[in-house]
Amino acid sequence: MDALSANEAKTQFGDLLLKAQRAPIQINKNGKPVAVVISMDEYESIEALKLRLLQSRAAQAKADIGAGNTVDGEAFFSELESGHHD
């Protein structure tokens, strides 16, 4: 992935927008990555993937509930908080 400093991104904003149409561009501030500029198409693709994943998880949860494949909520959250699971 190409990278620009925040200052370069500021001074080359038009070029940054053009480059982002082809591939994500990392923006660094003080030498550390702080953002990524992506095209609207790429953003919409990511959002669509997130939605499909959420829908898939919801469908699996519904199937699990229908099959009686559930766990005690209190135990689940206790395990989550402790970082341990069976």
Secondary structure, DSSP 8 states (H G I E B T S, - for coil): -EEEEHHHHHHTHHHHHHHHHHS-EEEEETTEEEEEE--HHHHHHHHHHHHHHHHHHHHHHHHHHHTT----HHHHHHHHHHT---
